Amino acid sequence: MAGASLRLALFAPHGRMGRAIAQASAEDGNVEIVADGGDVLVDFSAPAALQASLARATSLGTPLLIGTTGLDAGVDAEIAEAAREVAVLRAANTSLGVALMTDLVERTARVLGAGWDIEILEMHHRLKADAPSGTALALGEAAAKGRGIALAAHSERGRDGARLARKQGAIGFASLRGGTVAGDHDVIFAGPEERLVLSHRAENRAIFARGAIAAARFLKGKPPGLYTMRDVIEAQSSARA
C-alpha cells in the first residue's frame, strides 16, 4: 500500500489476532501489513514464541507490541532487557475501552479504600487456555496499585469447599468459559449496602485489532522503554485536548 503511514510486521500473521489485525488494517486504509521491515512488530502468538519475537525486534531495532497472554512472571526481566534497546508495549488487552477501565479501577480502589471488597469476574470462549485471563489479572493489578498493596499477597482464586470466609482486603477472581465469548470483564466493588460495578463487554475480536493498531501508531518512532495501553489513551487524550 503506497504511502501508508504505518507499516506493521505480524509475528504470527495466521493466528486469530493476526488475521483480525490484517482485516482491521485493510479497513483502516492507512496501514500496510509487511513481511519484514515494518515500523512496529506485533506479537499475539504463544508464550513459547516470546523469546523469538524479542530477539527479532532487538536485532532489527523495531518497536514491539506484545499482546500475548498467559506469560509467566519469569519473562518480565527479558521484556525489560529488550526495552533497553527498543520501545516495547506489553498489553494483556489492547481494547481502548479496557485501557480506560483499568485506569478507572485503580482510581476507584484508591478512593473507596479497604472497606470495600473487590471481586473480578471474567468470561471467555471455550478454547481459552489460561485463567484468570490476562485482562482480569491486569485489572487486579490496577486495583492493588490503587490500594497500595501487592496483588500476589492478596488474591483469592478458585474458591471451592467449606470455611472460605473472605479475607479482609482480598481481591477475588472468578473465571467462566463457554461458547464463543470474546471477553467479558466485571470488577465489583462491594461495600456496606451498596455495590459499584465497572464492566466491559467485547462483542468482537475486531476491537482488540483496532486497539493494537492504535498502540502501534503510538509506538512508531518512540525511544526505547516499556510502555502500556495507559500511555496510548493518555496520548490520545492529549491530542484531542
MDAnalysis code that builds the backbone (N, CA, C; Angstrom):
import MDAnalysis as mda
import numpy as np

u = mda.Universe.empty(723, n_residues=241, atom_resindex=np.repeat(np.arange(241), 3), trajectory=True)
u.add_TopologyAttr("name", ["N", "CA", "C"] * 241)
u.add_TopologyAttr("resid", np.arange(1, 242))
u.add_TopologyAttr("resname", ["MET", "ALA", "GLY", "ALA", "SER", "LEU", "ARG", "LEU", "ALA", "LEU", "PHE", "ALA", "PRO", "HIS", "GLY", "ARG", "MET", "GLY", "ARG", "ALA", "ILE", "ALA", "GLN", "ALA", "SER", "ALA", "GLU", "ASP", "GLY", "ASN", "VAL", "GLU", "ILE", "VAL", "ALA", "ASP", "GLY", "GLY", "ASP", "VAL", "LEU", "VAL", "ASP", "PHE", "SER", "ALA", "PRO", "ALA", "ALA", "LEU", "GLN", "ALA", "SER", "LEU", "ALA", "ARG", "ALA", "THR", "SER", "LEU", "GLY", "THR", "PRO", "LEU", "LEU", "ILE", "GLY", "THR", "THR", "GLY", "LEU", "ASP", "ALA", "GLY", "VAL", "ASP", "ALA", "GLU", "ILE", "ALA", "GLU", "ALA", "ALA", "ARG", "GLU", "VAL", "ALA", "VAL", "LEU", "ARG", "ALA", "ALA", "ASN", "THR", "SER", "LEU", "GLY", "VAL", "ALA", "LEU", "MET", "THR", "ASP", "LEU", "VAL", "GLU", "ARG", "THR", "ALA", "ARG", "VAL", "LEU", "GLY", "ALA", "GLY", "TRP", "ASP", "ILE", "GLU", "ILE", "LEU", "GLU", "MET", "HIS", "HIS", "ARG", "LEU", "LYS", "ALA", "ASP", "ALA", "PRO", "SER", "GLY", "THR", "ALA", "LEU", "ALA", "LEU", "GLY", "GLU", "ALA", "ALA", "ALA", "LYS", "GLY", "ARG", "GLY", "ILE", "ALA", "LEU", "ALA", "ALA", "HIS", "SER", "GLU", "ARG", "GLY", "ARG", "ASP", "GLY", "ALA", "ARG", "LEU", "ALA", "ARG", "LYS", "GLN", "GLY", "ALA", "ILE", "GLY", "PHE", "ALA", "SER", "LEU", "ARG", "GLY", "GLY", "THR", "VAL", "ALA", "GLY", "ASP", "HIS", "ASP", "VAL", "ILE", "PHE", "ALA", "GLY", "PRO", "GLU", "GLU", "ARG", "LEU", "VAL", "LEU", "SER", "HIS", "ARG", "ALA", "GLU", "ASN", "ARG", "ALA", "ILE", "PHE", "ALA", "ARG", "GLY", "ALA", "ILE", "ALA", "ALA", "ALA", "ARG", "PHE", "LEU", "LYS", "GLY", "LYS", "PRO", "PRO", "GLY", "LEU", "TYR", "THR", "MET", "ARG", "ASP", "VAL", "ILE", "GLU", "ALA", "GLN", "SER", "SER", "ALA", "ARG", "ALA"])
u.atoms.positions = np.array([
    [0.855, -1.196, 0.000],
    [0.000, 0.000, 0.000],
    [0.889, 1.244, 0.000],
    [1.001, 1.886, -1.114],
    [1.875, 3.047, -1.236],
    [1.399, 4.182, -0.343],
    [2.353, 4.769, 0.368],
    [2.038, 5.930, 1.172],
    [1.394, 5.648, 2.506],
    [1.303, 4.365, 2.897],
    [0.712, 4.044, 4.197],
    [1.544, 4.665, 5.304],
    [0.872, 5.261, 6.293],
    [1.597, 5.945, 7.367],
    [2.112, 4.978, 8.427],
    [1.616, 3.742, 8.412],
    [2.032, 2.758, 9.407],
    [2.214, 1.409, 8.727],
    [3.392, 0.813, 8.905],
    [3.694, -0.492, 8.314],
    [3.907, -1.487, 9.463],
    [3.055, -2.504, 9.504],
    [3.090, -3.484, 10.589],
    [3.640, -4.816, 10.111],
    [4.538, -5.383, 10.903],
    [5.008, -6.750, 10.678],
    [4.363, -7.630, 11.746],
    [3.627, -8.645, 11.326],
    [2.927, -9.527, 12.253],
    [3.766, -10.760, 12.530],
    [4.059, -11.004, 13.796],
    [4.885, -12.153, 14.161],
    [4.139, -13.462, 13.916],
    [2.838, -13.460, 14.080],
    [2.013, -14.651, 13.836],
    [0.840, -14.249, 12.935],
    [1.090, -14.034, 11.638],
    [0.058, -13.481, 10.758],
    [-1.145, -14.388, 10.541],
    [-0.989, -15.693, 10.778],
    [-2.090, -16.613, 10.503],
    [-2.892, -16.990, 11.752],
    [-2.545, -16.438, 12.894],
    [-3.312, -16.666, 14.111],
    [-4.600, -15.859, 14.094],
    [-5.462, -16.090, 15.104],
    [-6.738, -15.382, 15.145],
    [-6.550, -13.874, 15.188],
    [-5.644, -13.410, 16.051],
    [-5.430, -11.968, 16.141],
    [-4.678, -11.443, 14.930],
    [-3.766, -12.229, 14.377],
    [-3.058, -11.803, 13.177],
    [-4.023, -11.536, 12.036],
    [-4.987, -12.442, 11.848],
    [-5.989, -12.256, 10.793],
    [-6.886, -11.060, 11.098],
    [-7.238, -10.877, 12.376],
    [-8.090, -9.746, 12.751],
    [-7.377, -8.419, 12.517],
    [-6.083, -8.361, 12.825],
    [-5.320, -7.126, 12.610],
    [-5.182, -6.845, 11.119],
    [-4.975, -7.890, 10.317],
    [-4.889, -7.696, 8.869],
    [-6.202, -7.130, 8.329],
    [-7.336, -7.648, 8.813],
    [-8.636, -7.157, 8.379],
    [-8.847, -5.705, 8.812],
    [-8.510, -5.404, 10.074],
    [-8.662, -4.034, 10.570],
    [-7.748, -3.069, 9.820],
    [-6.571, -3.529, 9.437],
    [-5.638, -2.692, 8.686],
    [-6.200, -2.357, 7.314],
    [-6.820, -3.363, 6.666],
    [-7.426, -3.124, 5.355],
    [-8.570, -2.123, 5.468],
    [-9.349, -2.218, 6.535],
    [-10.463, -1.294, 6.736],
    [-9.973, 0.107, 7.084],
    [-8.837, 0.181, 7.785],
    [-8.271, 1.474, 8.164],
    [-7.870, 2.271, 6.926],
    [-7.270, 1.582, 5.971],
    [-6.890, 2.236, 4.728],
    [-5.563, 2.957, 4.762],
    [-4.940, 3.043, 5.926],
    [-3.668, 3.750, 6.041],
    [-2.638, 2.914, 6.787],
    [-2.870, 1.604, 6.798],
    [-1.970, 0.669, 7.464],
    [-1.620, -0.437, 6.483],
    [-0.351, -0.748, 6.388],
    [0.106, -1.802, 5.481],
    [0.722, -2.938, 6.291],
    [0.355, -4.167, 5.976],
    [0.966, -5.347, 6.586],
    [2.135, -5.780, 5.713],
    [3.312, -5.891, 6.312],
    [4.515, -6.261, 5.574],
    [5.160, -7.478, 6.218],
    [5.966, -8.196, 5.433],
    [6.648, -9.379, 5.963],
    [7.848, -8.980, 6.806],
    [8.577, -7.978, 6.380],
    [9.776, -7.513, 7.087],
    [9.866, -6.001, 6.990],
    [10.662, -5.431, 7.891],
    [10.947, -4.011, 7.815],
    [9.803, -3.102, 8.195],
    [8.896, -3.569, 9.031],
    [7.795, -2.735, 9.461],
    [8.221, -1.675, 10.457],
    [7.318, -0.718, 10.685],
    [7.573, 0.300, 11.707],
    [7.447, -0.288, 13.107],
    [6.590, -1.299, 13.246],
    [6.346, -1.955, 14.535],
    [6.140, -3.446, 14.285],
    [6.708, -4.276, 15.156],
    [6.481, -5.718, 15.137],
    [5.382, -6.031, 16.150],
    [4.378, -6.799, 15.736],
    [3.227, -7.106, 16.588],
    [3.197, -8.598, 16.873],
    [3.199, -8.964, 18.168],
    [3.227, -10.373, 18.565],
    [1.999, -10.707, 19.413],
    [1.080, -11.470, 18.828],
    [-0.060, -12.024, 19.553],
    [-0.009, -13.545, 19.442],
    [1.160, -14.118, 19.576],
    [1.316, -15.551, 19.345],
    [1.139, -16.347, 20.626],
    [2.091, -17.202, 20.943],
    [2.027, -18.063, 22.125],
    [3.181, -17.734, 23.058],
    [3.033, -17.998, 24.369],
    [4.118, -17.692, 25.306],
    [5.469, -18.267, 24.900],
    [5.466, -19.455, 24.308],
    [6.733, -20.101, 23.934],
    [7.469, -19.342, 22.832],
    [6.769, -18.493, 22.105],
    [7.382, -17.772, 20.984],
    [7.924, -16.403, 21.385],
    [7.733, -16.003, 22.635],
    [8.103, -14.644, 23.027],
    [9.588, -14.356, 22.830],
    [10.446, -15.288, 23.206],
    [11.881, -15.037, 23.056],
    [12.251, -14.766, 21.611],
    [11.596, -15.461, 20.693],
    [11.885, -15.247, 19.273],
    [11.457, -13.856, 18.826],
    [10.294, -13.397, 19.294],
    [9.848, -12.059, 18.886],
    [10.704, -10.972, 19.528],
    [11.137, -11.182, 20.765],
    [12.042, -10.221, 21.406],
    [13.365, -10.135, 20.641],
    [13.884, -11.296, 20.252],
    [15.148, -11.332, 19.521],
    [15.017, -10.646, 18.164],
    [13.909, -10.880, 17.489],
    [13.699, -10.258, 16.176],
    [13.591, -8.750, 16.298],
    [12.852, -8.281, 17.294],
    [12.680, -6.839, 17.467],
    [14.000, -6.153, 17.796],
    [14.751, -6.727, 18.717],
    [16.009, -6.086, 19.123],
    [17.054, -6.155, 18.020],
    [17.082, -7.244, 17.258],
    [18.072, -7.357, 16.181],
    [17.801, -6.363, 15.060],
    [16.514, -6.072, 14.814],
    [16.145, -5.134, 13.757],
    [16.005, -3.702, 14.259],
    [15.987, -3.535, 15.596],
    [15.767, -2.208, 16.157],
    [14.347, -1.720, 15.951],
    [13.395, -2.654, 15.970],
    [11.989, -2.341, 15.691],
    [11.166, -2.340, 16.977],
    [10.337, -1.336, 17.213],
    [9.434, -1.361, 18.370],
    [8.566, -2.610, 18.351],
    [8.209, -3.096, 19.542],
    [7.484, -4.359, 19.662],
    [6.225, -4.186, 20.503],
    [5.093, -4.627, 19.954],
    [3.843, -4.695, 20.697],
    [3.596, -6.147, 21.079],
    [3.526, -6.423, 22.390],
    [3.294, -7.779, 22.885],
    [1.865, -7.874, 23.395],
    [1.034, -8.665, 22.696],
    [-0.334, -8.868, 23.126],
    [-0.579, -10.279, 23.612],
    [0.472, -11.079, 23.693],
    [0.350, -12.468, 24.139],
    [-0.015, -12.526, 25.619],
    [-0.971, -13.372, 25.967],
    [-1.338, -13.567, 27.368],
    [-0.858, -14.929, 27.839],
    [-0.999, -15.184, 29.143],
    [-0.544, -16.453, 29.702],
    [0.945, -16.494, 29.955],
    [1.613, -15.327, 29.919],
    [3.050, -15.266, 30.180],
    [3.307, -15.406, 31.672],
    [4.373, -16.120, 32.039],
    [4.685, -16.232, 33.464],
    [5.588, -15.086, 33.888],
    [5.729, -14.944, 35.198],
    [6.486, -13.806, 35.738],
    [7.950, -13.847, 35.324],
    [8.434, -15.006, 34.922],
    [9.842, -15.140, 34.558],
    [10.238, -14.350, 33.330],
    [9.259, -13.951, 32.501],
    [9.606, -13.219, 31.281],
    [9.742, -11.725, 31.519],
    [9.368, -11.256, 32.702],
    [9.420, -9.813, 32.973],
    [10.829, -9.252, 32.754],
    [11.834, -9.975, 33.225],
    [13.210, -9.499, 33.090],
    [13.639, -9.470, 31.627],
    [13.213, -10.450, 30.850],
    [13.562, -10.480, 29.426],
    [12.918, -9.323, 28.680],
    [11.664, -9.031, 29.002],
    [10.975, -7.916, 28.357],
    [11.636, -6.594, 28.750],
    [11.983, -6.457, 30.030],
    [12.636, -5.230, 30.496],
    [13.990, -5.046, 29.816],
    [14.712, -6.144, 29.604],
    [16.010, -6.067, 28.933],
    [15.842, -5.615, 27.485],
    [14.837, -6.162, 26.791],
    [14.587, -5.753, 25.409],
    [14.194, -4.275, 25.341],
    [13.459, -3.812, 26.365],
    [13.001, -2.418, 26.382],
    [14.152, -1.432, 26.558],
    [15.339, -1.915, 26.896],
    [16.514, -1.040, 26.942],
    [17.019, -0.715, 25.544],
    [16.618, -1.552, 24.578],
    [17.095, -1.388, 23.206],
    [16.029, -0.857, 22.259],
    [14.776, -1.244, 22.482],
    [13.682, -0.805, 21.612],
    [12.466, -0.460, 22.466],
    [11.534, 0.253, 21.876],
    [10.265, 0.539, 22.562],
    [9.435, -0.739, 22.595],
    [8.932, -1.098, 23.782],
    [8.121, -2.298, 23.958],
    [6.833, -1.911, 24.673],
    [5.707, -2.293, 24.102],
    [4.423, -2.091, 24.765],
    [3.829, -3.465, 25.029],
    [3.613, -3.768, 26.299],
    [3.022, -5.053, 26.693],
    [1.594, -4.804, 27.176],
    [0.650, -5.505, 26.574],
    [-0.754, -5.295, 26.919],
    [-1.474, -6.633, 26.993],
    [-2.107, -6.896, 28.133],
    [-2.936, -8.094, 28.242],
    [-4.189, -7.951, 27.405],
    [-4.564, -6.718, 27.098],
    [-5.763, -6.442, 26.325],
    [-5.546, -5.114, 25.608],
    [-5.706, -5.094, 24.295],
    [-5.446, -3.881, 23.534],
    [-6.699, -3.052, 23.271],
    [-7.826, -3.433, 23.849],
    [-9.037, -2.624, 23.714],
    [-8.832, -1.276, 24.405],
    [-9.183, -0.202, 23.711],
    [-9.079, 1.125, 24.321],
    [-10.062, 1.259, 25.481],
    [-11.225, 0.592, 25.362],
    [-12.189, 0.617, 26.454],
    [-11.649, -0.039, 27.701],
    [-10.970, -1.167, 27.535],
    [-10.368, -1.851, 28.687],
    [-9.244, -1.015, 29.280],
    [-8.478, -0.343, 28.431],
    [-7.405, 0.521, 28.940],
    [-7.974, 1.613, 29.842],
    [-9.078, 2.221, 29.418],
    [-9.720, 3.246, 30.240],
    [-10.312, 2.629, 31.505],
    [-10.919, 1.445, 31.378],
    [-11.489, 0.764, 32.543],
    [-10.407, 0.466, 33.582],
    [-9.230, 0.053, 33.129],
    [-8.130, -0.240, 34.049],
    [-7.761, 0.992, 34.869],
    [-7.725, 2.135, 34.200],
    [-7.440, 3.389, 34.901],
    [-8.529, 3.694, 35.917],
    [-9.784, 3.472, 35.543],
    [-10.896, 3.727, 36.456],
    [-10.868, 2.793, 37.660],
    [-10.479, 1.532, 37.443],
    [-10.389, 0.572, 38.549],
    [-9.364, 1.037, 39.574],
    [-8.212, 1.472, 39.104],
    [-7.182, 1.947, 40.031],
    [-7.681, 3.141, 40.841],
    [-8.304, 4.090, 40.171],
    [-8.805, 5.280, 40.858],
    [-9.907, 4.932, 41.854],
    [-10.789, 4.013, 41.450],
    [-11.889, 3.624, 42.329],
    [-11.376, 2.923, 43.570],
    [-10.426, 2.014, 43.390],
    [-9.852, 1.302, 44.540],
    [-9.181, 2.271, 45.504],
    [-8.540, 3.293, 44.966],
    [-7.865, 4.275, 45.811],
    [-8.882, 5.096, 46.617],
    [-9.960, 5.483, 45.969],
    [-10.944, 6.345, 46.618],
    [-11.778, 5.578, 47.643],
    [-12.242, 4.369, 47.286],
    [-13.149, 3.630, 48.166],
    [-12.429, 2.977, 49.344],
    [-11.173, 2.593, 49.161],
    [-10.409, 2.055, 50.288],
    [-10.724, 0.603, 50.605],
    [-10.075, 0.098, 51.653],
    [-10.130, -1.319, 52.002],
    [-11.466, -1.761, 52.578],
    [-12.344, -0.826, 52.883],
    [-13.650, -1.198, 53.413],
    [-14.582, -1.783, 52.367],
    [-14.189, -1.704, 51.103],
    [-14.985, -2.261, 50.002],
    [-14.284, -3.508, 49.474],
    [-15.022, -4.610, 49.359],
    [-14.468, -5.843, 48.806],
    [-14.389, -5.735, 47.283],
    [-13.347, -6.334, 46.714],
    [-13.157, -6.302, 45.265],
    [-13.205, -7.726, 44.714],
    [-14.085, -7.948, 43.760],
    [-14.190, -9.232, 43.073],
    [-14.115, -8.990, 41.564],
    [-13.362, -9.822, 40.861],
    [-13.192, -9.676, 39.420],
    [-13.722, -10.934, 38.736],
    [-14.703, -10.750, 37.861],
    [-15.338, -11.855, 37.152],
    [-15.040, -11.715, 35.665],
    [-14.584, -12.805, 35.045],
    [-14.330, -12.765, 33.610],
    [-14.890, -14.004, 32.932],
    [-15.334, -13.835, 31.667],
    [-15.813, -14.967, 30.876],
    [-15.235, -14.878, 29.480],
    [-14.769, -16.045, 28.975],
    [-14.223, -16.133, 27.623],
    [-14.713, -17.399, 26.935],
    [-14.395, -17.496, 25.658],
    [-14.776, -18.644, 24.833],
    [-14.182, -19.947, 25.372],
    [-14.750, -21.026, 24.951],
    [-14.386, -22.344, 25.494],
    [-12.950, -22.765, 25.174],
    [-12.307, -22.137, 24.184],
    [-10.965, -22.545, 23.782],
    [-9.854, -21.794, 24.515],
    [-10.200, -20.806, 25.310],
    [-9.154, -20.033, 26.004],
    [-8.426, -20.929, 26.991],
    [-7.095, -20.881, 26.952],
    [-6.301, -21.851, 27.709],
    [-5.893, -21.366, 29.095],
    [-5.832, -20.044, 29.316],
    [-5.340, -19.544, 30.602],
    [-6.473, -18.944, 31.424],
    [-6.354, -19.050, 32.737],
    [-7.336, -18.465, 33.662],
    [-6.638, -18.158, 34.987],
    [-6.950, -17.014, 35.620],
    [-7.782, -15.936, 35.093],
    [-7.170, -15.333, 33.823],
    [-7.966, -14.648, 33.069],
    [-7.470, -14.018, 31.852],
    [-6.401, -12.984, 32.181],
    [-5.559, -12.703, 31.192],
    [-4.553, -11.670, 31.392],
    [-5.174, -10.328, 31.709],
    [-6.331, -10.053, 31.109],
    [-7.025, -8.795, 31.382],
    [-7.513, -8.737, 32.821],
    [-8.070, -9.858, 33.313],
    [-8.531, -9.891, 34.703],
    [-7.374, -9.643, 35.658],
    [-6.227, -10.247, 35.373],
    [-5.062, -10.043, 36.236],
    [-4.578, -8.594, 36.168],
    [-4.627, -8.004, 34.969],
    [-4.236, -6.597, 34.840],
    [-5.184, -5.697, 35.622],
    [-6.475, -6.012, 35.604],
    [-7.441, -5.252, 36.394],
    [-7.177, -5.437, 37.886],
    [-6.799, -6.665, 38.267],
    [-6.441, -6.910, 39.662],
    [-5.213, -6.123, 40.081],
    [-4.234, -6.060, 39.195],
    [-3.030, -5.274, 39.489],
    [-3.375, -3.801, 39.651],
    [-4.301, -3.313, 38.820],
    [-4.718, -1.917, 38.933],
    [-5.401, -1.664, 40.263],
    [-6.275, -2.603, 40.684],
    [-6.954, -2.455, 41.971],
    [-5.951, -2.475, 43.112],
    [-4.991, -3.394, 43.029],
    [-3.974, -3.492, 44.077],
    [-3.118, -2.233, 44.132],
    [-2.781, -1.692, 42.974],
    [-1.991, -0.458, 42.939],
    [-2.755, 0.684, 43.576],
    [-4.066, 0.739, 43.298],
    [-4.877, 1.786, 43.901],
    [-4.899, 1.712, 45.409],
    [-4.808, 0.496, 45.934],
    [-4.804, 0.304, 47.383],
    [-3.402, 0.324, 47.994],
    [-2.386, 0.323, 47.144],
    [-1.015, 0.318, 47.650],
    [-0.603, -1.014, 48.228],
    [-1.094, -2.119, 47.632],
    [-0.758, -3.459, 48.122],
    [-0.231, -4.295, 46.965],
    [0.349, -5.455, 47.278],
    [0.822, -6.389, 46.258],
    [-0.281, -7.389, 45.950],
    [-0.633, -7.530, 44.680],
    [-1.714, -8.434, 44.307],
    [-1.406, -9.872, 44.713],
    [-0.177, -10.302, 44.527],
    [0.173, -11.696, 44.809],
    [-0.133, -12.094, 46.245],
    [-0.023, -11.149, 47.157],
    [-0.246, -11.453, 48.570],
    [-1.712, -11.321, 48.975],
    [-2.566, -10.848, 48.066],
    [-3.961, -10.584, 48.445],
    [-4.998, -11.214, 47.515],
    [-4.560, -11.945, 46.482],
    [-5.532, -12.511, 45.555],
    [-6.124, -13.810, 46.094],
    [-7.401, -14.031, 45.791],
    [-8.087, -15.276, 46.118],
    [-8.671, -15.840, 44.823],
    [-8.340, -17.106, 44.535],
    [-8.792, -17.720, 43.288],
    [-9.364, -19.106, 43.552],
    [-10.234, -19.535, 42.662],
    [-10.729, -20.904, 42.675],
    [-11.338, -21.349, 43.981],
    [-12.218, -20.552, 44.546],
    [-12.841, -20.935, 45.812],
    [-13.707, -22.183, 45.634],
    [-13.503, -23.146, 46.509],
    [-14.280, -24.387, 46.437],
    [-14.155, -25.099, 47.773],
    [-15.281, -25.388, 48.411],
    [-15.229, -26.108, 49.682],
    [-15.887, -25.335, 50.800],
    [-15.487, -25.645, 52.017],
    [-16.076, -25.036, 53.212],
    [-15.079, -24.110, 53.907],
    [-15.602, -23.346, 54.867],
    [-14.777, -22.432, 55.675],
    [-13.942, -21.507, 54.770],
    [-14.648, -20.871, 53.852],
    [-13.972, -19.999, 52.889],
    [-14.354, -18.530, 53.096],
    [-14.505, -18.149, 54.343],
    [-14.839, -16.751, 54.622],
    [-13.793, -15.835, 53.981],
    [-14.285, -14.780, 53.386],
    [-13.413, -13.867, 52.649],
    [-12.440, -13.151, 53.585],
    [-11.168, -13.076, 53.173],
    [-10.177, -12.378, 53.972],
    [-10.290, -10.871, 53.742],
    [-10.088, -10.126, 54.788],
    [-10.128, -8.677, 54.698],
    [-9.073, -8.194, 53.701],
    [-9.503, -7.368, 52.778],
    [-8.569, -6.795, 51.811],
    [-8.252, -7.675, 50.622],
    [-8.891, -8.835, 50.507],
    [-8.610, -9.742, 49.394],
    [-9.169, -9.190, 48.085],
    [-8.546, -9.595, 46.989],
    [-9.051, -9.308, 45.652],
    [-9.365, -10.661, 45.023],
    [-10.643, -10.928, 44.805],
    [-11.069, -12.242, 44.342],
    [-11.193, -12.327, 42.830],
    [-10.984, -13.540, 42.298],
    [-11.088, -13.787, 40.856],
    [-12.000, -14.973, 40.603],
    [-12.841, -14.870, 39.580],
    [-13.664, -15.983, 39.138],
    [-13.630, -16.028, 37.616],
    [-13.492, -17.228, 37.055],
    [-13.374, -17.392, 35.605],
    [-14.459, -18.311, 35.072],
    [-15.116, -17.889, 34.007],
    [-16.130, -18.687, 33.326],
    [-15.663, -18.940, 31.891],
    [-15.967, -20.126, 31.357],
    [-15.588, -20.477, 29.995],
    [-16.768, -21.109, 29.268],
    [-16.995, -20.690, 28.017],
    [-18.065, -21.296, 27.253],
    [-18.380, -20.544, 25.983],
    [-18.902, -21.263, 25.013],
    [-19.353, -20.643, 23.780],
    [-18.263, -19.917, 23.028],
    [-18.623, -18.783, 22.454],
    [-17.697, -18.007, 21.625],
    [-17.466, -16.609, 22.193],
    [-17.610, -16.458, 23.496],
    [-17.492, -15.146, 24.143],
    [-16.108, -14.550, 23.885],
    [-16.068, -13.362, 23.313],
    [-14.790, -12.707, 23.010],
    [-14.103, -12.206, 24.269],
    [-14.887, -11.811, 25.272],
    [-14.290, -11.347, 26.525],
    [-15.214, -10.451, 27.303],
    [-15.641, -10.897, 28.474],
    [-16.446, -10.096, 29.396],
    [-15.671, -9.917, 30.692],
    [-15.656, -8.707, 31.221],
    [-14.957, -8.441, 32.478],
    [-15.793, -7.514, 33.364],
    [-15.952, -7.909, 34.610],
    [-16.621, -7.094, 35.618],
    [-15.708, -6.947, 36.824],
    [-15.556, -5.737, 37.306],
    [-14.861, -5.503, 38.574],
    [-15.907, -4.975, 39.542],
    [-16.160, -5.746, 40.584],
    [-17.228, -5.451, 41.541],
    [-16.625, -4.892, 42.829],
    [-17.033, -3.701, 43.184],
    [-16.660, -3.106, 44.470],
    [-17.891, -3.228, 45.363],
    [-17.810, -4.106, 46.363],
    [-18.960, -4.386, 47.230],
    [-18.731, -3.747, 48.600],
    [-19.512, -2.731, 48.883],
    [-19.391, -2.043, 50.157],
    [-20.603, -2.307, 51.021],
    [-20.681, -1.653, 52.168],
    [-21.846, -1.814, 53.051],
    [-23.116, -1.312, 52.371],
    [-23.975, -2.236, 52.020],
    [-25.302, -1.933, 51.471],
    [-25.288, -1.245, 50.107],
    [-24.168, -1.354, 49.375],
    [-24.128, -0.827, 48.014],
    [-22.993, -1.497, 47.237],
    [-23.135, -1.510, 45.931],
    [-22.123, -2.068, 45.055],
    [-21.887, -1.140, 43.871],
    [-20.636, -1.052, 43.471],
    [-20.256, -0.346, 42.255],
    [-19.630, -1.376, 41.323],
    [-20.151, -1.474, 40.088],
    [-19.651, -2.464, 39.134],
    [-19.135, -1.751, 37.888],
    [-17.870, -1.979, 37.572],
    [-17.277, -1.477, 36.338],
    [-17.204, -2.650, 35.364],
    [-17.785, -2.494, 34.190],
    [-17.915, -3.614, 33.255],
    [-17.416, -3.257, 31.867],
    [-16.922, -4.284, 31.176],
    [-16.567, -4.153, 29.763],
    [-16.998, -5.413, 29.039],
    [-17.609, -5.240, 27.869],
    [-18.033, -6.361, 27.044],
    [-17.388, -6.246, 25.665],
    [-16.611, -7.249, 25.306],
    [-16.024, -7.308, 23.971],
    [-16.982, -8.070, 23.066],
    [-17.523, -7.402, 22.082],
    [-18.511, -8.025, 21.205],
    [-17.879, -8.681, 19.991],
    [-16.646, -8.291, 19.691],
    [-15.974, -8.837, 18.520],
    [-14.470, -8.658, 18.689],
    [-13.697, -9.612, 18.171],
    [-12.242, -9.537, 18.255],
    [-11.692, -8.302, 17.542],
    [-12.495, -7.684, 16.688],
    [-12.034, -6.512, 15.945],
    [-11.645, -5.366, 16.871],
    [-12.261, -5.278, 18.048],
    [-11.912, -4.166, 18.949],
    [-10.469, -4.275, 19.419],
    [-9.984, -5.513, 19.611],
    [-8.596, -5.707, 20.020],
    [-7.651, -5.361, 18.869],
    [-8.076, -5.694, 17.644],
    [-7.258, -5.384, 16.477],
    [-7.144, -3.874, 16.279],
    [-8.271, -3.164, 16.397],
    [-8.226, -1.700, 16.251],
    [-7.379, -1.073, 17.350],
    [-7.491, -1.594, 18.570],
    [-6.661, -1.085, 19.658],
    [-5.189, -1.369, 19.429],
    [-4.892, -2.532, 18.842],
    [-3.496, -2.864, 18.544],
    [-2.919, -1.894, 17.519],
    [-3.726, -1.517, 16.532],
    [-3.268, -0.543, 15.544],
    [-3.023, 0.813, 16.203],
    [-3.913, 1.211, 17.111],
    [-3.709, 2.473, 17.840],
    [-2.435, 2.420, 18.669],
    [-2.186, 1.266, 19.308],
    [-0.976, 1.107, 20.113],
    [0.271, 1.136, 19.234],
    [0.186, 0.514, 18.051],
    [1.327, 0.509, 17.137],
    [1.620, 1.918, 16.623],
    [0.563, 2.677, 16.337],
    [0.770, 4.078, 15.923],
    [1.490, 4.856, 17.018],
    [1.101, 4.589, 18.273],
    [1.754, 5.260, 19.397],
    [3.233, 4.868, 19.464],
    [3.527, 3.573, 19.240],
    [4.899, 3.073, 19.379],
    [5.837, 3.554, 18.284],
    [5.294, 3.801, 17.098],
    [6.145, 4.179, 15.967],
    [7.014, 5.384, 16.321],
    [8.314, 5.187, 16.210],
    [9.258, 6.271, 16.462],
    [9.557, 6.556, 17.922],
    [8.956, 5.783, 18.849],
    [9.203, 6.021, 20.272],
    [10.603, 5.526, 20.664],
    [11.232, 6.205, 21.616],
    [12.544, 5.756, 22.097],
    [12.413, 4.470, 22.907],
    [13.518, 3.778, 23.136],
    [13.463, 2.556, 23.950],
    [12.806, 2.817, 25.295],
    [12.079, 1.815, 25.775],
    [11.378, 1.927, 27.051],
    [10.226, 0.963, 27.079],
    [9.634, 0.807, 28.255],
    [8.494, -0.081, 28.434],
    [7.236, 0.761, 28.565],
    [6.266, 0.530, 27.685],
    [5.046, 1.330, 27.618],
    [3.827, 0.446, 27.898],
    [2.685, 1.107, 28.160],
    [1.441, 0.403, 28.430],
    [0.310, 1.040, 27.630],
    [-0.861, 0.402, 27.662],
    [-2.027, 0.979, 26.986],
    [-2.453, 2.291, 27.646],
    [-2.114, 2.487, 28.905],
    [-2.425, 3.774, 29.538],
    [-1.691, 4.899, 28.821],
    [-0.458, 4.650, 28.407],
    [0.280, 5.660, 27.645],
    [-0.447, 5.983, 26.345],
    [-1.048, 4.967, 25.730],
    [-1.769, 5.169, 24.465],
    [-2.981, 6.060, 24.682],
    [-3.802, 5.759, 25.693],
    [-5.014, 6.563, 25.887],
    [-4.677, 7.964, 26.383],
    [-3.595, 8.095, 27.154],
    [-3.196, 9.435, 27.589],
    [-2.710, 10.267, 26.405],
    [-2.000, 9.626, 25.472],
    [-1.543, 10.339, 24.276],
    [-2.722, 10.761, 23.419],
    [-3.719, 9.885, 23.289],
    [-4.921, 10.235, 22.521],
    [-5.696, 11.367, 23.187],
    [-5.770, 11.329, 24.528],
    [-6.479, 12.372, 25.249],
    [-5.788, 13.722, 25.062],
    [-4.453, 13.720, 25.116],
    [-3.708, 14.965, 24.945],
    [-3.881, 15.514, 23.529],
    [-3.934, 14.597, 22.552],
    [-4.067, 15.038, 21.158],
    [-5.428, 15.673, 20.900],
    [-6.449, 15.247, 21.675],
    [-7.796, 15.769, 21.467],
    [-8.099, 16.982, 22.323],
    [-7.202, 17.292, 23.266],
    [-7.448, 18.413, 24.183],
    [-7.348, 19.750, 23.451],
])
